[in-house]
Amino acid sequence: MRYGEAVRRTLLQAAFAIAFLATTPAWSQVVFPPGSKVGLSPPPGFSPSDNFRGFEEKLSGAVILTLELPPQAYGDIEKAMAAPALKKQGIIVEKREALALKSGKAVLFIGRQEADSKILRKWTLLSSTPAITVFVTVLVPESAKTTYPDAAIRAALGTVEVRDSVPIDEQMALLPFRVDELAGLRALRVVAPNTLVLTGGPKDTLDPREQTLLVISAAPGGPEETPQRDNFARNLFSGYAGLKDIHILGTDLIRLAGQQTHQLMAEAKDAKTDTDIKLVQWLRFGNGAYLRFLGIARADDWSDAFPRFRAVRDGVGPRQ
């Protein structure tokens, strides 16, 4: 081990000991990784990861992985985590114990695992809550086990909490594009990892009879040649569920923000009420991917909705 690395490790161990013994507010504060309903108070040195859902301590390579599963998954996972079954996967369970959490009951598995010829200390927490099953895994290299001993990891896992929802702004920050202008529309829903639904009304509904909707999504691919883009856009356009008599009024190629954009205008009727509906689809091509905008509104709201759709469209750009 190099001298500089040894010094940094010694300082980290000292900082951890001080923080752990002092139980400072930073130690007790629950942190939720971006986009996650599962949070905890990580040991000193850990921070939310930019590469996966959880936390990491880059000096030692230790990680904390969080996973949200359906509530009914708890029973099957608990059965699958029997010691003999885990041993076949190279996981040796040394201890299994119950753990009381703020969010519900939990079982903690403590042991070790060999991966890529390296021995890792491993803690796995399985928790049942009314909304989700929580699965948290902590992996610490043997070289860092004195820095992060069992007591420290157990204390951190004892702080696991589940929040009711993830703020919409936090969800939007994880999309591959940014939205600089909402034009009076409201973020209704994020469908991870690449879709945002905006609405012009107060209700949490996807019914265009009730309020304006604009769906923005990003996807890789798309044709490189201009002649192919019209067919691609027409094939991609599928209207909207619950509509009938969908008729494409026309298509055009326009240039926005230096990128070629395909515009498709259409009209339809609501399948139940025959309400007149209008639609617009924009496909912005570039850099081996495309952005799709699908705007939907009642015909009598179109004069107000369409300028809003354009304003939002012009304010969408790549995530920096």
C-alpha positions as CSV (number, residue, x, y, z in Angstrom):
1,M,0.0,0.0,0.0
2,R,1.4,3.4,-0.9
3,Y,2.2,5.9,1.9
4,G,-0.4,8.4,0.7
5,E,-3.1,5.8,0.5
6,A,-2.3,4.5,3.9
7,V,-2.5,8.0,5.4
8,R,-5.9,8.6,3.7
9,R,-7.2,5.3,5.0
10,T,-6.0,6.1,8.6
11,L,-7.6,9.5,8.5
12,L,-10.8,8.0,7.2
13,Q,-10.8,5.4,10.0
14,A,-10.2,8.2,12.6
15,A,-13.0,10.3,11.1
16,F,-15.4,7.4,11.2
17,A,-14.6,6.6,14.8
18,I,-15.2,10.2,15.9
19,A,-18.4,10.5,14.0
20,F,-19.7,7.1,15.2
21,L,-19.0,7.7,18.8
22,A,-20.3,11.3,18.8
23,T,-23.5,10.2,16.9
24,T,-23.6,13.6,15.2
25,P,-26.7,14.9,13.4
26,A,-25.0,14.1,10.1
27,W,-24.8,10.5,11.2
28,S,-28.5,10.4,12.1
29,Q,-29.8,12.2,9.0
30,V,-31.6,9.9,6.5
31,V,-30.6,10.4,2.9
32,F,-32.6,9.2,0.0
33,P,-30.6,8.5,-3.3
34,P,-32.1,10.5,-6.1
35,G,-35.3,8.9,-7.4
36,S,-35.4,6.3,-4.6
37,K,-38.2,5.7,-2.0
38,V,-35.6,3.9,0.2
39,G,-33.2,5.9,2.2
40,L,-30.9,5.5,5.2
41,S,-28.2,7.3,7.2
42,P,-25.0,6.1,5.5
43,P,-21.8,5.6,7.4
44,P,-19.3,8.5,7.1
45,G,-17.5,8.5,3.7
46,F,-20.5,7.2,1.8
47,S,-22.4,9.5,-0.6
48,P,-25.2,8.9,-3.1
49,S,-23.9,7.2,-6.3
50,D,-24.1,8.7,-9.8
51,N,-23.9,5.2,-11.3
52,F,-26.5,3.2,-9.5
53,R,-29.4,3.5,-6.9
54,G,-27.6,3.6,-3.6
55,F,-24.4,4.9,-2.0
56,E,-20.7,4.4,-2.5
57,E,-17.4,5.1,-0.8
58,K,-14.9,5.5,-3.6
59,L,-11.7,5.1,-1.6
60,S,-12.4,1.6,-0.5
61,G,-14.9,0.6,-3.2
62,A,-17.6,-0.2,-0.6
63,V,-21.2,0.2,-1.8
64,I,-24.7,0.2,-0.5
65,L,-27.3,-0.9,-3.1
66,T,-31.0,-0.2,-2.6
67,L,-33.8,-1.9,-4.5
68,E,-37.6,-1.5,-4.4
69,L,-39.8,-4.5,-5.2
70,P,-43.5,-5.2,-5.1
71,P,-44.8,-5.9,-1.5
72,Q,-45.8,-9.4,-2.4
73,A,-42.2,-10.3,-3.3
74,Y,-41.1,-10.4,0.4
75,G,-42.2,-14.0,1.1
76,D,-40.6,-15.5,-2.0
77,I,-37.3,-13.7,-1.5
78,E,-37.1,-14.7,2.2
79,K,-37.5,-18.3,1.2
80,A,-34.9,-18.0,-1.5
81,M,-32.4,-16.6,1.0
82,A,-32.0,-19.9,2.9
83,A,-28.3,-20.5,3.9
84,P,-27.9,-23.6,1.7
85,A,-29.2,-21.8,-1.4
86,L,-27.0,-18.8,-0.8
87,K,-24.0,-21.0,-0.3
88,K,-24.4,-22.3,-3.8
89,Q,-24.0,-18.7,-5.0
90,G,-20.8,-18.3,-3.1
91,I,-22.5,-16.4,-0.2
92,I,-21.7,-17.6,3.3
93,V,-24.3,-16.5,5.9
94,E,-22.7,-16.2,9.3
95,K,-25.7,-14.7,11.1
96,R,-29.4,-13.9,10.5
97,E,-31.3,-11.6,12.8
98,A,-34.5,-9.7,13.0
99,L,-34.3,-5.9,12.8
100,A,-36.9,-3.4,13.8
101,L,-37.2,-0.5,11.4
102,K,-39.3,2.6,11.3
103,S,-40.9,1.5,8.1
104,G,-41.7,-2.1,9.1
105,K,-40.2,-5.5,10.0
106,A,-36.9,-6.6,8.5
107,V,-34.5,-9.5,8.4
108,L,-30.7,-8.9,8.3
109,F,-28.3,-11.4,6.8
110,I,-24.6,-11.0,7.7
111,G,-21.8,-12.9,6.0
112,R,-19.2,-12.8,3.2
113,Q,-19.1,-13.4,-0.5
114,E,-16.3,-14.1,-3.0
115,A,-16.4,-12.2,-6.2
116,D,-13.7,-11.9,-8.9
117,S,-11.3,-13.7,-6.5
118,K,-11.9,-11.0,-3.8
119,I,-13.5,-11.5,-0.4
120,L,-16.3,-9.1,0.4
121,R,-18.1,-8.6,3.7
122,K,-21.8,-8.6,2.9
123,W,-24.9,-7.4,4.7
124,T,-28.4,-7.9,3.2
125,L,-31.5,-6.4,4.6
126,L,-34.9,-7.6,3.5
127,S,-37.9,-5.5,4.8
128,S,-41.6,-5.8,4.3
129,T,-43.7,-2.6,4.2
130,P,-47.3,-2.0,3.0
131,A,-46.2,-0.3,-0.2
132,I,-43.0,-2.1,-1.2
133,T,-40.5,-4.8,-0.3
134,V,-37.1,-3.2,0.5
135,F,-33.9,-5.0,-0.4
136,V,-30.6,-3.3,0.7
137,T,-27.2,-4.9,0.1
138,V,-23.9,-3.6,1.6
139,L,-20.6,-4.8,0.2
140,V,-17.3,-3.9,1.8
141,P,-13.9,-5.2,0.7
142,E,-12.0,-7.2,3.4
143,S,-9.3,-4.4,3.3
144,A,-11.9,-1.9,4.6
145,K,-13.6,-4.1,7.3
146,T,-11.9,-2.3,10.1
147,T,-13.1,1.0,8.7
148,Y,-16.7,-0.3,8.4
149,P,-17.2,-3.0,11.0
150,D,-20.4,-5.0,11.6
151,A,-21.6,-2.6,14.3
152,A,-21.3,0.4,12.0
153,I,-23.1,-1.2,9.1
154,R,-25.8,-2.6,11.3
155,A,-26.4,0.8,12.8
156,A,-26.7,2.3,9.3
157,L,-29.2,-0.4,8.2
158,G,-31.2,0.2,11.3
159,T,-32.0,3.7,10.0
160,V,-33.6,2.5,6.7
161,E,-36.8,4.4,5.9
162,V,-39.4,4.4,3.1
163,R,-40.9,7.6,1.9
164,D,-44.4,7.7,0.5
165,S,-43.4,9.2,-2.8
166,V,-40.5,10.8,-4.7
167,P,-40.9,14.5,-5.5
168,I,-41.7,15.1,-9.1
169,D,-38.8,17.6,-9.5
170,E,-36.4,14.9,-8.3
171,Q,-37.8,12.4,-10.8
172,M,-37.5,15.0,-13.6
173,A,-33.9,15.6,-12.7
174,L,-33.2,11.9,-13.6
175,L,-34.6,12.2,-17.2
176,P,-32.1,12.3,-20.1
177,F,-33.4,15.8,-21.0
178,R,-34.2,19.0,-19.2
179,V,-37.3,21.1,-19.4
180,D,-36.6,24.8,-19.0
181,E,-40.1,26.1,-19.8
182,L,-43.4,24.6,-18.6
183,A,-45.6,27.3,-20.2
184,G,-48.2,27.0,-17.5
185,L,-48.4,23.2,-17.7
186,R,-47.8,20.9,-14.7
187,A,-45.6,17.9,-14.4
188,L,-48.1,15.0,-13.8
189,R,-46.0,11.9,-14.1
190,V,-42.5,10.6,-14.8
191,V,-42.3,7.1,-16.4
192,A,-38.7,6.1,-15.8
193,P,-36.3,6.3,-17.4
194,N,-37.2,8.5,-20.3
195,T,-40.8,9.9,-20.3
196,L,-42.5,12.9,-18.8
197,V,-46.2,13.7,-18.9
198,L,-47.4,17.3,-18.5
199,T,-50.9,18.4,-18.1
200,G,-52.8,21.7,-18.3
201,G,-55.3,20.9,-15.6
202,P,-55.5,20.2,-11.8
203,K,-56.5,16.6,-12.0
204,D,-54.2,13.6,-12.0
205,T,-55.8,12.1,-15.1
206,L,-54.7,11.0,-18.6
207,D,-58.0,11.7,-20.2
208,P,-57.6,14.4,-22.9
209,R,-61.4,15.2,-22.7
210,E,-60.7,16.7,-19.2
211,Q,-57.4,18.5,-19.7
212,T,-54.6,19.1,-22.0
213,L,-51.7,16.6,-22.1
214,L,-48.2,16.7,-23.5
215,V,-46.0,13.6,-23.4
216,I,-42.2,14.0,-23.9
217,S,-40.0,11.0,-24.3
218,A,-36.4,10.3,-25.5
219,A,-35.2,7.2,-27.3
220,P,-32.1,6.0,-29.1
221,G,-32.0,5.4,-32.8
222,G,-34.2,6.9,-35.5
223,P,-33.4,7.1,-39.2
224,E,-30.5,9.2,-40.4
225,E,-31.8,9.9,-43.9
226,T,-34.4,12.6,-44.3
227,P,-36.6,10.7,-46.7
228,Q,-37.1,7.9,-44.2
229,R,-38.1,10.2,-41.3
230,D,-41.6,10.8,-42.6
231,N,-42.4,7.1,-42.7
232,F,-40.8,6.6,-39.3
233,A,-42.8,9.4,-37.7
234,R,-46.1,8.1,-39.2
235,N,-45.4,4.6,-38.0
236,L,-44.5,5.9,-34.5
237,F,-47.6,8.0,-34.3
238,S,-50.3,5.8,-32.8
239,G,-52.7,8.5,-31.6
240,Y,-53.8,8.0,-28.0
241,A,-55.7,5.2,-26.3
242,G,-59.5,5.9,-26.2
243,L,-59.6,7.8,-29.5
244,K,-61.2,6.8,-32.8
245,D,-61.3,8.2,-36.3
246,I,-57.8,9.4,-36.1
247,H,-56.9,11.3,-39.3
248,I,-53.4,12.8,-40.1
249,L,-53.9,16.3,-41.5
250,G,-50.4,16.8,-42.7
251,T,-46.7,16.5,-42.0
252,D,-43.7,18.8,-42.4
253,L,-40.0,19.0,-41.7
254,I,-38.9,22.1,-39.7
255,R,-35.6,23.1,-38.1
256,L,-35.5,23.8,-34.4
257,A,-32.4,24.5,-32.3
258,G,-30.3,23.5,-35.2
259,Q,-31.9,20.0,-35.4
260,Q,-34.3,18.6,-37.9
261,T,-37.8,18.2,-36.5
262,H,-40.7,16.3,-38.0
263,Q,-44.1,17.8,-37.4
264,L,-47.3,15.8,-37.7
265,M,-50.8,17.3,-37.1
266,A,-53.9,15.1,-36.6
267,E,-57.5,15.1,-35.5
268,A,-59.7,12.5,-33.8
269,K,-62.8,11.9,-31.8
270,D,-63.1,10.5,-28.3
271,A,-64.2,6.9,-28.5
272,K,-67.0,7.3,-25.9
273,T,-68.3,10.8,-26.3
274,D,-67.4,11.8,-29.9
275,T,-65.6,14.9,-28.5
276,D,-63.4,16.5,-31.1
277,I,-59.7,16.1,-30.3
278,K,-56.6,17.5,-31.9
279,L,-53.1,16.2,-31.7
280,V,-49.6,17.2,-32.7
281,Q,-46.4,15.1,-32.8
282,W,-42.9,16.5,-33.0
283,L,-39.9,14.3,-33.5
284,R,-36.5,16.0,-33.0
285,F,-33.7,14.0,-34.5
286,G,-30.0,14.2,-33.7
287,N,-26.9,12.5,-32.2
288,G,-28.2,9.0,-32.8
289,A,-31.4,9.6,-30.8
290,Y,-34.7,11.5,-31.0
291,L,-37.1,13.4,-28.7
292,R,-40.8,12.8,-29.2
293,F,-43.4,15.3,-28.2
294,L,-47.1,14.3,-28.3
295,G,-49.6,17.0,-27.5
296,I,-53.3,16.3,-27.1
297,A,-56.2,18.6,-26.4
298,R,-59.9,19.1,-27.1
299,A,-60.5,21.0,-30.3
300,D,-62.2,23.9,-28.3
301,D,-59.0,24.2,-26.2
302,W,-56.5,23.9,-29.1
303,S,-55.9,27.6,-29.6
304,D,-54.7,27.8,-26.0
305,A,-52.9,24.5,-25.8
306,F,-50.9,24.6,-29.1
307,P,-48.8,27.7,-28.2
308,R,-48.1,26.1,-24.8
309,F,-46.9,22.9,-26.5
310,R,-44.6,24.8,-28.7
311,A,-43.2,26.8,-25.8
312,V,-42.4,23.7,-23.8
313,R,-40.9,22.0,-26.9
314,D,-38.6,24.9,-27.5
315,G,-37.4,24.8,-23.9
316,V,-36.4,21.2,-23.9
317,G,-32.7,20.4,-24.2
318,P,-30.1,17.7,-23.4
319,R,-29.1,17.0,-19.8
320,Q,-25.8,18.6,-19.2
